[in-house]
Amino acid sequence: MLSKTLRQLIDQLTRWPGVGSRTAARYALYLAHLDPTEREILIQSIENLKNLRFCEFCFYPFDAQNQEVLCPICRDVNRKNKTICIVEKETDLNAIEETNDYRGRYLIIGPAVLWFDDDRFKSRLKKLIDHLKKESIEEVILAVNPTTEGMALVDYLRKTLRAKYPEIKITTPRQGLPRGAELEYADPETLKSALRERSD
């Protein structure tokens, strides 16, 4: 019989993506056996999450200093501010940054699987439209994962944005990524080529 403490931890771990009850139990028992010093380091790392702030432009989490509201990418004056790349997740943004090729800005729109019935998506779409209105954006890149839900999201965004701003170029990466694949798992060269050879 597991203790109440372990059961509570397992219950929290099962809320994580892809973690079932058996995996959660293994994680919980692993943590229970950690050296106290290592466990304290882990606890402190989780505590430090409260200091994270989400960028007011792209929604990427960052360690804010003082009253900063923009992440380092959005504060970078050397970025091309006339281009916005739309991605689903932070890990997709990271994958594109690892190509060391794209120099525009981003906006994390949220998971495609939830876009049609998600308040966060609606809020971020509104923020995107505000950016297009205020920032004189010239191009929006829809770098959404090429899944069934992702393609539906791309169609919706393309129609919505073109209806409001027909003068803005709406592009998608070249179809070099396998259908159903995730950007975060693409090798940097494939991703770089797909973005360079994007089309509208």
N, C-alpha and C positions, 0 to 999 in steps of 0.2 A: 504494500500500500504506500503510494507516494505521499509525502508530507503536503500540508496545505500550501506551504511556501512554493514547493516545486509545481504543484497543480496550478497555482496562480501564474507562475512564470510560463508554464506550458500554454496556458490559455492565451497569454499575450503573444507568445511566439507563433501560435497558429494563425494569428491575424496577418502575419507577414506573407507576401506573395510567394506562392509555391511551397509553403511549409505546411505539411499535414501534421496530424497529432503524433505519429511515430517519430518523424524528424524533429518535431518540437521537443519531444521527450528526450531524444538523444542530445540535442543542444542544451537543454536544461541541466541534464546530468553532467555534461561536459563542463558547463559553467560552475556547477556545484563543486567539481573537483579541481578547479583552477587554484593555483597558488594565490593566497590572499592579496599579495601585491599586484599580481596581474589582474585580479578581479577588480581591485580598486581603480586601476588604470582604465579598465573598460567602463566602469561606472562613471568615472570622471569624464570620459569621452562622450558618453551619452548625456551627461549633465551639460556639457558644453554646447550641445545642440540648441539649447535655449538662446545662445548668443548669435545663432544664424539669422540672417535676414534674406528675404527674397527680393531680387532686383525689381524695381518698379517698372522697368521697361521690358525685360525679357523673362522675368520670373526665375532666373537661375539663383540658387542659394549661395551666399557668400558670407565670409567673416567681415562684418561691418566694423569700420573704425569711426568713432564719433557719430555723426549724423548722416553718414553716407547712405544714399538710397539706390545707387546704381552699382552693379557688379563691376569688376575690373575690365571685363570685355566692353561693356557699354560705356565705361569712362575713358576708354582708350581713344585718344584723339586721332590716332593713325588708322582707325577702322573706317571702312567706307559706309558712311551713315545713310546713304541713299538705297542700300540693299538690305532687306530683312529675309533671313532664312527661317522658315517655320518648321519646327521639329516637334515630335511628340513628348520626348523625355530628355532629362538631363544627360543620360548616357548617350543619346543620339548626338546631342550638342558636343559632348566630349569627343566622340568618334570623328566628327567633322573637324574639330580643332586639332586633333592629332595628325591630320593630313598636312598641317602647316601651310595651307594653300588658300582657303577661304578667308577673306578679310572684312566681310560685312558684319552686320549685327544679327541677332537671333530673336525669336520669340517661341517659348515653350507652350504649345497650345493644349497639351494634355493627351492622354491615351486615346487613340482612334476608336477603340472598342466602346468608349463611353460618350463620344461626342454628341450623339443625337439626344441624350437625356441626362445632361450633366451641367449643373449650375456653374461649376468652375470653367468649363469650356465656354459657356455663354459669356461669362465675365471676361475671359481672356480674348475672345473674339471681338468683344466691344473695345477692349484696350487696343487690339491690333488696328481696328478701324479708326480709332482716335489717333494712333501713330501715323497712319496713312494720311490723315487729314492735316496733321500739324507738322510732320517732319519732311514733307516733300519727297516721299519715297518714290524711287523710279522702278524698282524691281522687287517682287516678292517671290522667293524660291520655296516651293512646297516640297520640302524634303521629308515627307512622311513615309513611314515604313510601307513597302509594297505588299501589304496584306489585303485581304478582301475588305476589311473595315477601313484600312488606310486609303484604298483607292476610292471608296465611297466618300471619305472625308475630303480627299483632294478634289473630287468633283464638286462637292458642296462649297468648299472654300473658293474654288475657281469661279463658279457661277456667282457666288455672293460678292466677291471682290470685284469682278469684272462689271457687275451690274452697278456698283457704286463708284468705281474708279476705272473706267475703260481705258484711260490713258496710261495706267500702270502696267508694266510688263509682268505677267504671271508665268513662271516657268517651273518645270519639274526636272529632276536629275535624269540623265539618260538611263534607259532601261537596261543597265548593266548588272543590276542587282537581281538575284533570283526572286521570283514572286513568292511572297510569304516570308522572305528573309527580313532580318532586323538590321538597321544601319549600324548599331553598336557592334555587331559581329563581322561587319565587312572589313576587309583589309584596307589599309590607308590608300594604296594605289588605285584600287577599284573605285573607292569612294571619291577620290580626287578626280579621276577621269569622268565619273558619272556627273559630278558637279560642274566640271569645266565644259562638258558637252551637253549641258542642259538645254531644253527646248520649251517653247510655249505651245 
